[in-house]
Amino acid sequence: MAFGLLYVICNDKKEAKKIALKLLEKRLIACANIVPSVESVFRWKAKIANAKECLMLCKISKKDFKKAGKIILKMHSYEIPCIALLDVDNLNKSYSKWLLRETKAT
């Protein structure tokens, strides 16, 4: 089974937690780490901008990325949210088993 980290930048902690809870409820992720404050610098509509945002990293089975992405797009406040899947090349066996168990539909 191939696993990854779902990388999502959210407007704030409240939005990240709401999305994480929905993804957990649907068993699309096993865990979400929410980093409440990151500073982002980016180009938006031909201007350099910066913002305080929230980072969410979720442990996910790669096969569930598209389903999770659709839910995130529906719930996210941004016009163009960053929803990226980062490859996890190596993962300890016991954690892999737990992740698989937690994302398996019941």
C-alpha positions in Angstrom: 0.0 0.0 0.0 1.3 3.4 -0.9 1.0 6.3 1.6 1.5 10.0 1.4 1.2 13.3 3.3 -1.7 15.5 2.2 -0.4 19.1 2.4 -3.1 21.7 2.7 -2.8 25.4 3.6 -6.0 26.8 5.2 -7.1 30.2 6.2 -7.1 29.4 9.9 -7.1 26.7 12.5 -10.9 26.5 12.6 -11.1 25.8 8.9 -8.3 23.2 9.1 -9.9 21.4 12.0 -13.3 21.3 10.2 -11.8 19.8 7.1 -9.7 17.3 9.1 -12.8 16.1 11.0 -14.7 15.6 7.8 -11.8 13.6 6.3 -11.5 11.5 9.4 -15.2 10.9 9.5 -15.1 9.6 5.9 -12.0 7.5 6.8 -9.9 9.2 4.1 -7.1 10.1 6.5 -5.8 8.5 9.6 -4.4 11.6 11.3 -4.1 15.4 10.7 -1.4 17.6 12.1 -2.5 21.2 12.3 0.2 23.8 12.5 -1.8 26.9 13.6 0.4 29.7 12.3 2.6 29.8 9.2 3.5 32.9 7.3 3.1 32.7 3.5 4.6 35.0 0.9 3.1 34.6 -2.6 2.1 36.2 -5.8 -1.6 36.8 -6.1 -3.4 38.7 -8.9 -0.1 40.3 -10.1 1.0 41.5 -6.6 3.3 40.2 -4.0 1.2 39.3 -0.9 1.7 37.8 2.5 -0.7 36.1 4.9 -0.8 34.3 8.2 -2.2 30.9 7.4 -2.6 27.4 8.9 -0.8 24.3 7.7 -2.5 20.9 7.7 -0.6 17.7 7.1 -2.6 14.5 6.9 -1.6 10.9 6.7 -3.4 9.3 3.8 -3.4 6.3 1.5 -2.5 7.6 -2.0 -5.6 5.9 -3.4 -7.8 8.3 -1.4 -6.2 11.5 -2.6 -8.8 12.4 -5.3 -11.8 11.8 -2.9 -10.1 13.8 -0.2 -9.3 16.6 -2.7 -13.0 16.9 -3.7 -14.1 17.3 -0.1 -11.4 19.8 0.6 -12.4 21.9 -2.5 -16.1 21.9 -1.3 -15.2 23.0 2.2 -12.2 25.3 1.6 -12.6 29.1 1.7 -9.9 29.9 -0.8 -10.6 30.4 -4.5 -7.5 28.2 -5.3 -6.4 26.2 -2.3 -3.2 24.2 -2.3 -4.0 20.5 -2.1 -0.8 18.5 -2.6 0.1 14.9 -2.1 3.7 14.4 -0.9 5.2 10.9 -1.4 6.2 8.9 1.6 8.9 6.6 0.4 9.5 4.8 3.8 7.2 4.3 6.7 7.7 2.0 9.7 5.7 -1.2 9.5 3.6 -0.7 12.7 2.5 2.8 11.6 1.7 1.6 8.1 -0.6 -1.1 9.6 -2.3 1.5 11.8 -2.7 3.9 8.9 -4.2 1.2 6.7 -6.6 0.1 9.5 -7.8 3.7 10.2 -8.5 4.5 6.6 -10.2 1.3 5.8 -14.0 1.6 5.3 -16.0 -0.2 7.9 
